[in-house]
């Protein structure tokens, strides 16, 4: 398995795994499948950051993208010490093999090496027990809960906000 930063050249593979995530886990993401399936490859190219402070990591096996996770550092001066972890996803057939752990570990190590990042933040839907356990195992702590954060198919989902101080 290989973990690397995605580039604009990965837009088609990124689109495929992102749509897979939205289709198979609609309650875990803030966007719906039908919203993104209409987007073009160029739209997905635009969503792949190209700077050192924000990027998407991809995990590949035999050239197939099987997992992703993104990090986005704040740009405003007063909040530049924070970065947000977004959209961790591992294809269903590869779950339970430690790929999410590999991606998260690589992301945290890269964040520690980035200039000025002191704290990592993320949100997780409360019913996503496996993701929540993964984050807790890395030392993330829950600092808040938003009731009815997402509404999908007339069902509400609460969200917990988590943080990890890295410096």
N, CA and C of each residue as an Amber inpcrd file, in Angstrom:
protein
   501
   0.8360000  -1.1860000   0.0000000   0.0000000   0.0000000   0.0000000
   0.8740000   1.2410000   0.0000000   0.3810000   2.2520000  -0.6870000
   1.1280000   3.4870000  -0.8220000   0.2280000   4.6560000  -0.4320000
   0.7500000   5.5620000   0.4090000   0.0200000   6.7660000   0.7890000
   0.7660000   7.9650000   0.2130000   0.0170000   8.8380000  -0.4580000
   0.6260000  10.0250000  -1.0620000  -0.4210000  11.1260000  -1.1910000
   0.0830000  12.3620000  -1.4020000  -0.8070000  13.4900000  -1.6640000
  -1.4290000  13.3290000  -3.0380000  -2.7100000  13.5920000  -3.1190000
  -3.3750000  13.5780000  -4.4130000  -3.0510000  14.8720000  -5.1610000
  -3.0090000  14.7720000  -6.4820000  -2.7820000  15.9290000  -7.3390000
  -3.9880000  16.0900000  -8.2530000  -3.9780000  17.1540000  -9.0250000
  -5.0620000  17.3930000  -9.9800000  -5.2140000  16.2230000 -10.9580000
  -4.1200000  15.4970000 -11.2100000  -4.1620000  14.3460000 -12.1170000
  -4.9740000  13.1800000 -11.5400000  -5.2380000  13.2290000 -10.2310000
  -5.9980000  12.1740000  -9.5620000  -7.4930000  12.4690000  -9.5040000
  -7.9310000  13.4990000 -10.2010000  -9.3180000  13.9620000 -10.0710000
 -10.3410000  12.8730000 -10.3650000 -10.1160000  12.0670000 -11.3980000
 -11.0970000  11.0300000 -11.7350000 -11.1620000   9.9580000 -10.6430000
 -10.0120000   9.5210000 -10.1400000  -9.9950000   8.5360000  -9.0510000
 -10.5890000   9.1300000  -7.7750000 -10.2850000  10.3990000  -7.5250000
 -10.8450000  11.0750000  -6.3570000 -12.3680000  11.1650000  -6.4760000
 -12.8500000  11.5160000  -7.6380000 -14.2980000  11.5830000  -7.8550000
 -14.9380000  10.2270000  -7.5810000 -14.3330000   9.1590000  -8.0910000
 -14.8980000   7.8230000  -7.9160000 -14.9800000   7.4240000  -6.4500000
 -13.9230000   7.6620000  -5.6860000 -13.9530000   7.2480000  -4.2770000
 -14.8580000   8.1680000  -3.4580000 -14.8970000   9.4340000  -3.8200000
 -15.7780000  10.3630000  -3.1180000 -17.2460000   9.9820000  -3.3450000
 -17.6080000   9.6540000  -4.5750000 -18.9870000   9.2310000  -4.8520000
 -19.2980000   7.9130000  -4.1570000 -18.3220000   7.0210000  -4.0840000
 -18.4850000   5.7630000  -3.3560000 -18.7920000   6.0510000  -1.8820000
 -18.0650000   6.9960000  -1.3140000 -18.2680000   7.3640000   0.0910000
 -19.6760000   7.9110000   0.3180000 -20.0870000   8.8160000  -0.5470000
 -21.4050000   9.4380000  -0.3900000 -22.5430000   8.4540000  -0.6300000
 -22.3390000   7.5220000  -1.5340000 -23.3730000   6.5360000  -1.8480000
 -23.5140000   5.5030000  -0.7230000 -22.3730000   5.0150000  -0.2170000
 -22.4000000   3.9440000   0.7760000 -22.5620000   4.4230000   2.2150000
 -22.2170000   5.6640000   2.4980000 -22.3200000   6.2030000   3.8550000
 -22.9520000   7.5920000   3.8280000 -24.1870000   7.7080000   3.3740000
 -24.7980000   9.0240000   3.2000000 -24.9570000   9.8310000   4.4830000
 -25.0510000   9.1630000   5.6290000 -25.2420000   9.8930000   6.8760000
 -23.9440000  10.4220000   7.4720000 -22.7960000  10.0570000   6.9040000
 -21.5100000  10.4490000   7.4860000 -20.8920000  11.6990000   6.8600000
 -21.4800000  12.2090000   5.8100000 -20.8970000  13.3360000   5.1000000
 -21.9230000  14.4480000   4.9390000 -21.4410000  15.6700000   4.8420000
 -22.3220000  16.8290000   4.7350000 -22.9100000  17.0430000   3.3570000
 -22.4470000  16.2940000   2.3850000 -22.9320000  16.4010000   1.0090000
 -23.6460000  15.1080000   0.6340000 -24.6230000  15.2360000  -0.2200000
 -25.3680000  14.0710000  -0.6840000 -24.8000000  13.5930000  -2.0230000
 -24.9290000  12.3160000  -2.2800000 -24.4670000  11.7030000  -3.5280000
 -25.0170000  12.4450000  -4.7440000 -26.3300000  12.6960000  -4.7510000
 -26.9480000  13.3150000  -5.9290000 -26.4550000  14.7420000  -6.1720000
 -25.8610000  15.3850000  -5.1560000 -25.2890000  16.7160000  -5.3420000
 -23.9540000  16.6490000  -6.0860000 -23.1570000  15.6290000  -5.7780000
 -21.8140000  15.5510000  -6.3500000 -21.7310000  14.7050000  -7.6140000
 -22.6690000  13.8060000  -7.8320000 -22.6080000  12.9670000  -9.0270000
 -22.7320000  13.8090000 -10.3000000 -23.3370000  14.9750000 -10.1850000
 -23.4990000  15.8680000 -11.3400000 -22.2510000  16.7010000 -11.6140000
 -21.3040000  16.6990000 -10.6930000 -20.0960000  17.5200000 -10.8520000
 -19.1470000  16.9080000 -11.8830000 -18.4610000  17.7710000 -12.5960000
 -17.5300000  17.3330000 -13.6340000 -16.1630000  16.9990000 -13.0300000
 -15.3310000  16.3930000 -13.8420000 -13.9540000  16.1200000 -13.4300000
 -13.2520000  17.4370000 -13.1070000 -13.5120000  18.4750000 -13.8720000
 -12.9050000  19.7820000 -13.5970000 -13.3270000  20.3100000 -12.2290000
 -14.5850000  20.0730000 -11.8370000 -15.0280000  20.4630000 -10.4990000
 -14.2120000  19.7420000  -9.4290000 -13.9510000  18.4680000  -9.6580000
 -13.1680000  17.6980000  -8.6910000 -11.7080000  18.1170000  -8.7010000
 -11.1880000  18.4970000  -9.8520000  -9.8150000  19.0250000  -9.9100000
  -9.6880000  20.2540000  -9.0270000 -10.6850000  21.1220000  -9.1020000
 -10.6860000  22.3530000  -8.3010000 -10.7370000  22.0670000  -6.8000000
 -11.2860000  20.9390000  -6.4200000 -11.4320000  20.5960000  -5.0000000
 -10.1740000  19.9690000  -4.4020000  -9.2230000  19.6160000  -5.2450000
  -7.9720000  19.0330000  -4.7460000  -6.9930000  20.1710000  -4.4920000
  -6.6960000  20.4560000  -3.2180000  -5.7720000  21.5600000  -2.9010000
  -4.3590000  21.2620000  -3.4210000  -3.6480000  22.3260000  -3.7780000
  -2.2980000  22.1490000  -4.3120000  -1.2240000  22.8060000  -3.4430000
  -1.6070000  23.3910000  -2.3130000  -0.5860000  24.0080000  -1.4730000
  -0.1710000  23.0640000  -0.3500000   0.8510000  23.4680000   0.3980000
   1.3780000  22.6050000   1.4480000   0.5440000  22.6410000   2.7250000
  -0.3630000  23.6050000   2.8590000  -1.1430000  23.7480000   4.0780000
  -2.4940000  23.0520000   4.0260000  -2.8800000  22.6110000   2.8730000
  -4.1280000  21.8770000   2.6990000  -3.9020000  20.8410000   1.6100000
  -4.3140000  19.6120000   1.8770000  -4.1120000  18.5580000   0.8800000
  -5.0070000  17.3740000   1.1940000  -5.0720000  16.4620000   0.2470000
  -5.8010000  15.2110000   0.4090000  -4.7910000  14.0870000   0.2540000
  -4.7720000  13.1930000   1.2110000  -3.9430000  11.9970000   1.1020000
  -4.7890000  10.8690000   0.5350000  -4.1560000  10.0680000  -0.2820000
  -4.8180000   8.8910000  -0.8200000  -3.9990000   7.6600000  -0.5280000
  -4.6850000   6.5770000  -0.2180000  -4.0390000   5.2850000  -0.0220000
  -4.4110000   4.4190000  -1.2200000  -3.3830000   3.8890000  -1.8770000
  -3.6040000   3.0640000  -3.0630000  -3.0460000   1.6700000  -2.8620000
  -3.7360000   0.7160000  -3.4630000  -3.2340000  -0.6480000  -3.5320000
  -3.3690000  -1.0820000  -4.9850000  -2.2790000  -1.5140000  -5.5750000
  -2.2650000  -1.8940000  -6.9900000  -2.8780000  -0.8030000  -7.8700000
  -2.4820000   0.4370000  -7.6110000  -2.9110000   1.6130000  -8.3810000
  -4.3810000   1.9920000  -8.1800000  -5.1090000   1.2700000  -7.3200000
  -6.5030000   1.6200000  -7.0320000  -6.5570000   2.4490000  -5.7590000
  -7.2580000   3.5790000  -5.8170000  -7.4370000   4.4430000  -4.6600000
  -8.4660000   3.7950000  -3.7340000  -8.0200000   3.4110000  -2.5290000
  -8.8990000   2.6760000  -1.6180000  -9.2480000   3.4530000  -0.3520000
  -8.5840000   4.5870000  -0.1370000  -8.8770000   5.3980000   1.0330000
  -8.4000000   6.8210000   0.8350000  -9.0860000   7.7630000   1.4900000
  -8.7260000   9.1780000   1.4000000  -8.9310000   9.8610000   2.7350000
  -8.2300000  10.9640000   2.9290000  -8.4570000  11.8590000   4.0550000
  -7.8740000  13.2160000   3.6870000  -8.5450000  14.2740000   4.0960000
  -8.0800000  15.6170000   3.7780000  -7.7570000  16.4180000   5.0210000
  -6.9020000  17.4220000   4.8360000  -6.5880000  18.3700000   5.9010000
  -6.6070000  19.7690000   5.3000000  -7.1880000  20.6860000   6.0370000
  -7.3240000  22.0570000   5.5860000  -6.9200000  22.9930000   6.7120000
  -5.8120000  23.7060000   6.5180000  -5.3430000  24.6460000   7.5250000
  -6.0430000  25.9780000   7.3220000  -6.4400000  26.5740000   8.4160000
  -7.0330000  27.9010000   8.3640000  -6.0170000  28.8870000   7.8090000
  -6.4690000  29.8740000   7.0680000  -5.5510000  30.8610000   6.5000000
  -5.5610000  32.1810000   7.2630000  -6.6420000  32.4620000   7.9790000
  -6.7170000  33.7160000   8.7310000  -5.7120000  33.6870000   9.8890000
  -5.0600000  34.7980000  10.1380000  -3.9460000  34.8760000  11.0880000
  -4.3190000  34.3580000  12.4770000  -5.4430000  34.7590000  13.0130000
  -5.8090000  34.3980000  14.3850000  -6.1630000  32.9230000  14.5630000
  -6.4740000  32.2360000  13.4800000  -6.8700000  30.8270000  13.5820000
  -5.9850000  29.9140000  12.7360000  -4.8670000  30.4340000  12.2880000
  -3.9510000  29.6750000  11.4450000  -3.3210000  28.4770000  12.1720000
  -3.3960000  28.4770000  13.4860000  -2.8210000  27.3790000  14.2830000
  -3.7160000  26.1320000  14.2670000  -4.8620000  26.2180000  13.5890000
  -5.8010000  25.0990000  13.5240000  -5.8750000  24.5250000  12.1200000
  -6.0900000  23.2260000  12.0640000  -6.3440000  22.5600000  10.7850000
  -7.4820000  21.5730000  10.9830000  -8.2500000  21.3630000   9.9380000
  -9.4270000  20.5080000   9.9970000  -9.2080000  19.2340000   9.1890000
  -9.4920000  18.1300000   9.8080000  -9.4530000  16.8380000   9.1270000
 -10.8360000  16.6160000   8.5400000 -10.8530000  16.2590000   7.2600000
 -12.1160000  16.0990000   6.5550000 -12.1580000  14.8100000   5.7530000
 -13.3300000  14.2340000   5.6960000 -13.6860000  13.1910000   4.7260000
 -12.7980000  11.9520000   4.7420000 -12.4950000  11.4460000   5.9280000
 -11.7870000  10.1630000   5.9960000 -12.7390000   9.0870000   5.4950000
 -12.2590000   8.3120000   4.5360000 -13.0870000   7.2500000   3.9830000
 -12.2060000   6.1270000   3.4690000 -12.6340000   4.8960000   3.7490000
 -11.9720000   3.6940000   3.2330000 -13.0610000   2.8600000   2.5610000
 -12.7730000   2.4050000   1.3540000 -13.7480000   1.5760000   0.6300000
 -14.1470000   0.3830000   1.5060000 -15.4030000  -0.0020000   1.4210000
 -15.9670000  -1.0310000   2.2980000 -15.1790000  -2.3350000   2.2830000
 -14.7440000  -2.7770000   1.1180000 -14.0460000  -4.0640000   1.0260000
 -12.6560000  -4.0380000   1.6540000 -12.1680000  -2.8520000   2.0290000
 -10.8390000  -2.7340000   2.6480000 -10.9060000  -2.3510000   4.1220000
 -12.1060000  -2.2460000   4.6560000 -12.2530000  -1.8650000   6.0650000
 -11.8160000  -3.0020000   6.9800000 -11.3790000  -2.6330000   8.1770000
 -10.9350000  -3.6100000   9.1590000  -9.5140000  -4.0820000   8.9230000
  -8.7990000  -3.4310000   8.0090000  -7.4280000  -3.8200000   7.6920000
  -6.4190000  -2.7620000   8.1270000  -6.8720000  -1.7640000   8.8770000
  -5.9650000  -0.7470000   9.3970000  -5.6560000   0.3990000   8.4440000
  -6.3810000   0.5150000   7.3500000  -6.0930000   1.5580000   6.3690000
  -6.4750000   2.9390000   6.8990000  -7.5980000   3.0330000   7.5780000
  -7.9840000   4.3010000   8.1890000  -6.9430000   4.7530000   9.1900000
  -6.4240000   3.8160000   9.9590000  -5.3810000   4.1200000  10.9420000
  -4.1080000   4.5950000  10.2490000  -3.7280000   3.9390000   9.1510000
  -2.5500000   4.3550000   8.3890000  -2.7200000   5.7700000   7.8380000
  -3.8740000   6.0450000   7.2540000  -4.1360000   7.3660000   6.6980000
  -4.1100000   8.4450000   7.7740000  -4.7900000   8.1830000   8.8880000
  -4.8530000   9.1710000   9.9620000  -3.4750000   9.4000000  10.5700000
  -2.7140000   8.3320000  10.7690000  -1.3620000   8.4670000  11.3230000
  -0.4830000   9.3100000  10.3910000  -0.5320000   9.0190000   9.0970000
   0.2670000   9.7770000   8.1250000  -0.1520000  11.2440000   8.1150000
  -1.4470000  11.4990000   8.1860000  -1.9380000  12.8690000   8.1890000
  -1.4550000  13.6190000   9.4190000  -1.5330000  12.9870000  10.5800000
  -1.0900000  13.6350000  11.8210000   0.4080000  13.9150000  11.7760000
   1.1950000  12.9700000  11.3010000   2.6480000  13.1830000  11.2130000
   2.9720000  14.3340000  10.2670000   2.2860000  14.4110000   9.1540000
   2.5110000  15.5250000   8.2190000   2.0660000  16.8450000   8.8360000
   0.9600000  16.8190000   9.5780000   0.4730000  18.0400000  10.2340000
   1.4770000  18.5390000  11.2640000   2.1060000  17.6190000  11.9950000
   3.1200000  18.0110000  12.9860000   4.2950000  18.7140000  12.3240000
   4.6000000  18.3420000  11.0960000   5.7250000  18.9410000  10.3670000
   5.3500000  20.2500000   9.6710000   4.0640000  20.5490000   9.6170000
   3.6140000  21.7680000   8.9420000   3.8420000  22.9760000   9.8410000
   4.1000000  24.0920000   9.2040000   4.3930000  25.3180000   9.9260000
   3.1550000  25.8700000  10.6260000   3.2190000  25.9550000  11.9390000
   2.1990000  26.6590000  12.6940000   0.9880000  25.8750000  13.1440000
   0.7970000  24.6480000  12.7170000  -0.3800000  23.8970000  13.1560000
  -0.1460000  23.3520000  14.5630000  -1.0570000  23.6910000  15.4520000
  -0.9680000  23.2520000  16.8430000  -2.1090000  22.3230000  17.2380000
  -3.2110000  22.4350000  16.5390000  -4.3820000  21.6480000  16.9250000
  -5.1120000  21.1430000  15.6780000  -5.5600000  19.9010000  15.7530000
  -6.3440000  19.2950000  14.6790000  -7.7850000  19.1690000  15.1560000
  -8.7050000  19.4840000  14.2790000 -10.1270000  19.4330000  14.5980000
 -10.8420000  18.5510000  13.5830000 -11.9050000  17.9130000  14.0220000
 -12.7340000  17.1180000  13.1180000 -14.1230000  16.9860000  13.7000000
 -15.0440000  16.6040000  12.8490000 -16.4130000  16.3080000  13.2560000
 -16.7280000  14.8840000  12.8530000 -17.4860000  14.1950000  13.6950000
 -17.8750000  12.8200000  13.3930000 -19.3390000  12.6220000  13.7930000
 -20.0820000  11.9860000  12.9150000 -21.4700000  11.6600000  13.2210000
 -21.4620000  10.6650000  14.3790000 -22.3010000  10.8920000  15.3800000
 -22.2460000  10.1000000  16.6140000 -22.5200000   8.6150000  16.4030000
 -23.2620000   8.2600000  15.3590000 -23.5380000   6.8380000  15.1370000
 -22.4180000   6.1270000  14.3780000 -21.3740000   6.8470000  13.9720000
 -20.2350000   6.2460000  13.2800000 -19.2230000   5.7900000  14.3370000
 -19.5630000   4.7070000  14.9990000 -18.7950000   4.2130000  16.1470000
 -17.3590000   3.8590000  15.7790000 -17.1530000   3.2110000  14.6470000
 -15.7850000   2.8050000  14.2850000 -14.8880000   4.0160000  14.0500000
 -15.3990000   5.0530000  13.3850000 -14.6020000   6.2630000  13.1630000
 -14.3150000   6.9490000  14.4910000 -15.3190000   7.0380000  15.3310000
 -15.1500000   7.6880000  16.6270000 -14.1010000   6.9510000  17.4640000
 -14.1420000   5.6340000  17.4690000 -13.1500000   4.8430000  18.2080000
 -11.7540000   5.0540000  17.6450000 -11.6380000   5.1540000  16.3250000
 -10.3400000   5.4150000  15.7080000  -9.7910000   6.7520000  16.1920000
 -10.5920000   7.7830000  16.1540000 -10.1370000   9.1100000  16.5800000
  -9.7600000   9.1170000  18.0630000 -10.5680000   8.4870000  18.8790000
 -10.2520000   8.4180000  20.3150000  -8.9450000   7.6710000  20.5580000
  -8.6720000   6.6470000  19.7580000  -7.4350000   5.8730000  19.9240000
  -6.1860000   6.7030000  19.6170000  -6.3440000   7.7680000  18.8440000
  -5.2340000   8.6730000  18.5360000  -5.1310000   9.8120000  19.5510000
  -6.0490000   9.8450000  20.5180000  -6.0010000  10.8750000  21.5510000
  -6.9230000  12.0580000  21.3130000  -7.7370000  12.0110000  20.2620000
  -8.7060000  13.0840000  20.0580000  -9.6840000  13.1020000  21.2280000
 -10.1050000  14.2910000  21.5880000 -11.0690000  14.4530000  22.6830000
 -12.3120000  15.1660000  22.1600000 -13.4530000  14.7500000  22.6800000
 -14.7230000  15.3670000  22.3000000 -14.8490000  16.6810000  23.0580000
 -15.1450000  17.7620000  22.3330000 -15.3200000  19.0510000  23.0020000
 -16.6860000  19.6720000  22.7490000 -17.5060000  19.0050000  21.9490000
 -18.8350000  19.5500000  21.7090000 -19.7100000  18.5910000  20.9430000
 -21.0040000  18.8750000  20.9970000 -21.9780000  18.0470000  20.2890000
 -23.0340000  18.9550000  19.6780000 -23.2920000  18.7330000  18.3970000
 -24.3350000  19.4650000  17.7040000 -25.4850000  18.5120000  17.4350000
 -26.6060000  18.8010000  18.0250000 -27.7940000  17.9780000  17.8080000
 -28.3680000  18.3050000  16.4300000 -28.8970000  17.2860000  15.7790000
 -29.5670000  17.4320000  14.4880000 -28.6610000  18.1140000  13.4520000
 -27.3840000  17.7740000  13.4490000 -26.4200000  18.4060000  12.5360000
 -26.7050000  18.0820000  11.0790000 -27.0650000  16.8550000  10.7960000
 -27.3870000  16.4200000   9.4360000 -28.8080000  15.8820000   9.4210000
 -29.4490000  16.0620000   8.2790000 -30.7720000  15.4800000   8.0570000
 -30.7080000  14.7430000   6.7370000 -30.9440000  13.4510000   6.7940000
 -30.8530000  12.6010000   5.6100000 -32.0490000  11.6540000   5.6160000
 -32.8470000  11.6920000   4.5650000 -34.0350000  10.8420000   4.4610000
 -34.9460000  10.9770000   5.6770000 -35.1810000  12.2040000   6.0690000
 -36.0500000  12.5440000   7.2000000 -35.5660000  11.9800000   8.5330000
 -34.2880000  11.6850000   8.6300000 -33.6910000  11.2360000   9.8850000
 -32.5790000  12.2100000  10.2440000 -32.4980000  12.5620000  11.5300000
 -31.4810000  13.4870000  12.0100000 -30.2910000  12.7330000  12.5800000
 -29.1210000  13.3400000  12.4450000 -27.8890000  12.7660000  12.9640000
 -27.1470000  13.8310000  13.7580000 -26.7460000  13.4620000  14.9650000
 -25.9600000  14.3620000  15.7970000 -24.4900000  14.2560000  15.4020000
 -23.7540000  15.3180000  15.6780000 -22.3390000  15.3860000  15.3280000
 -21.5410000  15.7430000  16.5760000 -20.4030000  15.0700000  16.7450000
 -19.4960000  15.4330000  17.8220000 -18.2550000  16.0760000  17.2230000
 -17.8030000  17.1410000  17.8590000 -16.5820000  17.8220000  17.4540000
 -15.4570000  17.3170000  18.3310000 -14.3120000  17.0340000  17.7090000
 -13.1730000  16.4510000  18.4170000 -11.9230000  17.2700000  18.1010000
 -10.9670000  17.2520000  19.0410000  -9.7260000  17.9810000  18.8390000
  -8.5450000  17.1650000  19.3460000  -7.3890000  17.4550000  18.7530000
  -6.1330000  16.8370000  19.1610000  -5.0540000  17.9010000  19.1180000
  -4.4510000  18.1790000  20.2680000  -3.3450000  19.1400000  20.3040000
  -2.0730000  18.4050000  19.9000000  -1.3790000  18.9150000  18.8830000
  -0.1870000  18.2430000  18.3780000   1.1040000  18.9900000  18.7090000
   0.9920000  20.2190000  19.2030000   2.1720000  20.9930000  19.6110000
   1.8610000  21.7610000  20.8630000
